[in-house]
């Protein structure tokens, strides 16, 4: 038997990512996503659950990311804004880490 082709490796990677996306969707009552190009690092698939929970997965490239979201069956948005972004629910951890200094939260030093 020969070496696996790059195409079959990409398919396996997309299938693994789709499985993770589907698990997130099931855990959060459904999910939507947006794919963002990360340059040489690949592509980030931002996931937002129907319950406001959020997370992400990183794919090696945009093509694999697109295949993964297609296999998972989630709705994909062009941009992370508007009604889609408004679904994200943040908690105390996010506020203290991302905006804490600006809104009087704990200092990061």
C-alpha positions in Angstrom: 0.0 0.0 0.0 1.2 3.5 -0.8 1.3 6.6 1.3 -2.0 8.3 1.9 -2.7 11.2 -0.4 -2.8 14.8 0.9 -6.5 14.8 -0.1 -7.3 11.9 2.2 -5.4 13.5 5.0 -7.3 16.8 4.5 -10.6 14.8 4.5 -9.7 13.1 7.8 -8.8 16.4 9.3 -12.1 18.0 8.1 -14.0 15.0 9.5 -12.3 15.3 12.9 -13.1 19.0 13.1 -16.7 18.5 12.0 -17.1 16.0 14.8 -15.8 18.6 17.3 -18.1 21.2 15.8 -21.1 18.8 16.0 -20.4 18.0 19.6 -20.2 21.7 20.5 -23.5 22.2 18.6 -25.2 19.4 20.5 -23.9 20.6 23.8 -25.2 24.2 23.2 -28.6 23.5 21.6 -27.4 24.2 18.1 -24.6 26.4 16.8 -23.6 28.9 14.1 -20.1 29.8 13.0 -17.8 32.1 11.1 -14.4 31.2 9.5 -11.6 33.7 9.8 -8.3 33.4 8.0 -5.3 33.3 10.3 -2.5 33.7 7.7 0.1 30.9 7.7 -1.5 29.5 10.9 -4.6 28.4 9.1 -8.2 29.3 9.8 -10.2 29.8 13.0 -13.8 28.6 13.1 -15.6 30.7 15.7 -18.6 28.9 17.1 -21.6 30.4 18.9 -24.2 28.1 20.5 -27.9 28.9 20.7 -27.4 29.2 24.5 -24.8 32.0 24.0 -21.8 29.7 24.7 -18.9 30.1 22.4 -15.7 28.5 21.4 -13.5 27.9 18.4 -11.5 25.3 16.6 -8.5 25.9 14.3 -8.1 24.3 10.9 -4.8 24.1 8.9 -6.3 26.1 6.1 -9.5 27.8 4.8 -10.4 24.9 2.5 -10.4 22.3 5.4 -12.3 24.8 7.6 -15.0 25.1 4.9 -15.2 21.4 4.5 -15.5 20.9 8.3 -18.4 23.4 8.7 -20.1 21.9 5.7 -19.9 18.4 7.1 -21.1 19.6 10.5 -24.2 21.2 9.0 -24.0 24.5 11.0 -25.0 27.8 9.5 -21.9 29.8 8.5 -21.8 33.7 8.5 -19.6 35.8 6.4 -18.8 38.2 9.2 -18.8 38.1 13.0 -21.1 41.0 13.6 -24.7 42.1 14.0 -27.3 39.6 15.3 -24.7 36.7 15.1 -22.2 38.5 17.4 -25.0 39.6 19.7 -25.7 35.9 20.6 -22.4 35.6 22.4 -22.8 35.5 26.2 -19.7 36.4 28.3 -19.1 35.7 31.9 -16.9 37.2 34.7 -13.8 35.4 33.3 -14.1 37.1 29.9 -14.8 40.5 31.4 -11.8 40.3 33.8 -9.4 39.1 31.1 -10.5 41.0 28.0 -11.9 44.3 29.4 -11.0 44.3 33.1 -8.5 47.1 33.0 -10.8 49.4 30.9 -13.9 48.9 33.1 -12.3 48.8 36.5 -11.7 45.0 36.8 -8.6 43.4 38.3 -5.3 44.5 37.0 -3.4 42.0 34.7 -0.1 42.7 36.4 
